[in-house]
Amino acid sequence: MGKDICEGFVVRKMEQFRYNDFALNMPKWVRPHHVKTDEHWMYREVVLNQLLANSED
């Protein structure tokens, strides 16, 4: 997997599991040197990515 293609991935068990066991059943891998910020994304100002700039919507 190239670092320019994928930031990482999450794997989930197919079977049902308890909420308290979430961390044991949803491993996450993120590429080295992935973007890190001091503030949680939910509390940051929204930055538009302009993906719809040329759309006809």
Sequence and secondary structure as in RCSB ss.txt:
>XXXX:A:sequence
MGKDICEGFVVRKMEQFRYNDFALNMPKWVRPHHVKTDEHWMYREVVLNQLLANSED
>XXXX:A:secstr
  TTT SEEE   SS   GGGHHHH  EEE TT    SS GGGS      TTTT   
